[in-house]
């Protein structure tokens, strides 16, 4: 597979299984929280994927609307063979573009990849400034209330 043939597009139903495998591999490594197939199918329209011409998924990222004025970047995963080649940035840029299209100008992420998001202009913030996010999703997290991720915000 030639990397120049890869492209980013919105996820399709056929992408759910490869996305799930990528997410679960990262969850086993402690880099993401696991997601069920049920949850993934419910949120599949939020995902962008990096795909080959044959449709093989090499990366994914989701933009989830958290509140009327806040969206969240979630589930950013890049396959090891294309890491550090700009695909993570391209996926996040696609999500940020969609946020702007939706009229959402503040984007949150909870991450272990602080330096990556700093390079994209995100700044570290207290988790206290986004209580609707904390209570909506985090309440069911096994790490709640001792979350070890860093909250970061970007104002577009």
N, C-alpha and C positions, 0 to 999 in steps of 0.2 A: 504494500500500500504506500503510495506516494503521499506525503503529508500535504502537498499543495492541492490534492484532490479532496481534502476534507472540507466540510462546510458546516455551518450552523443553521439549524432550522427548529421550528416548534416540534415538540415530541408528538409522536403518533402512538396509537394503542399498541402497535407491534413493538414499540420501544420499551414498554413497561418491564418486561422480564430482564433485558440487559441493564436497564437503569436500576432495577431492584438489586441485581447481582452486584453492581458497582457500589451501591449504597451499603449493602450488607457487608461487603469486603472492607469498606472503610469503617463501618461500625465495629467489626471484629478487631480492627486496629485501634479502636478508641478515638477515631477522628470525627465521627458523626454519630448521632443517635440512630438506632435502627428504625426502619419504617416498614409497616406491614404492606402487603399487596393491596389490601383494602384502602389504606390511606393513600398509597401511591396512585391507584386508579382514580380516587376522588380528586386528587390534585394534579393529575397528569397534564391538564391544560396549562398549568403554571410553568412547565418545564421547557427548556431549550436543550438541544443535544448537539454534540459534535458527531457527525456521521461521515462514513466513507461513501463513495458512489454506490456500493452494494448495500448500504443501509446499516452497516455495523456501527454500533454506538461506542464512541471513544471518550465521551465526557458528557456531563450534564450540569444544569443549574436551574433553580426555580425562583420565580418572583411571586411571592404570596402577599396578597393585600391583607394587612394587619388591622387597619383602621382607616377612617376616611381620609386621613392625611399622612399615612405611613404604610410603606410596603417593606417586605423583608426578603433579602437574598438568602436562599436556603439550598442545602444539598448540592453544593459545588464539589464536583469530583472530576478529575482529569486522569485518564489512563496513564500509567507510568511511562509508557513509550512516547507520549507526546507532552509530558510535563516540562515546564520551563521553556515553552516555545510560544507563549502568548495566548494559548487557547482558553485558559482560565479568565484572563482579562477580556477576551472577546465574548465569552459567555456572560460575564458580569455586565459588560457594555450592552449586550442585547437586552438583558433584564432592566438596566437603567433606562434604556431607550423606551422600553415598554412602560415603565413607571411614568416617564414624561408624557407619553401618549395618553395615559390614563388620567393625567392631571395630578399625579402624586409626586411631590417634590422633596420628600424626606424618605430615605431608605436605610433600614436597620440591617445589621447582620450580627449574629452571635457566632463567634468563631474561635478557633485555635490558631488560625493563620493570620495573626495580627499584622505582620510586616507586609504581607501581600495586599491586604485591604488598606493599609496606610499608604502604600504606593499608589493606590487608586483614589486617594483623597478622603477616605473615611477617617474619622477621629474617634478615639476611645471615649466612651461615656459611661455614666453609672447606669446600671440596669433599672434603677428607680425611675428614670424618666420615661420609661415605656411600660407602664403597669398593665395596660390592656394586653400586650404581648405576653408578659410574664404569666398572667392569670389564664389566658386563653390556651396556650400550648404548654407552658412550663409546669403547670400544676400536675400534669400527668407524667412528667419526666422523672426517671428514677434518680436523677441527680438533684432534683428540687428538694429543699431550697439551697443546697450547697453547690450551685452551678459553678463550674470552673472555666466556662467559656468567657470570652471578652465581648462585651457589647460595643458595637461601633456604629456610627451614624454618618451618612453623607447627605448634605443638603444640596439638591440639584439646582 
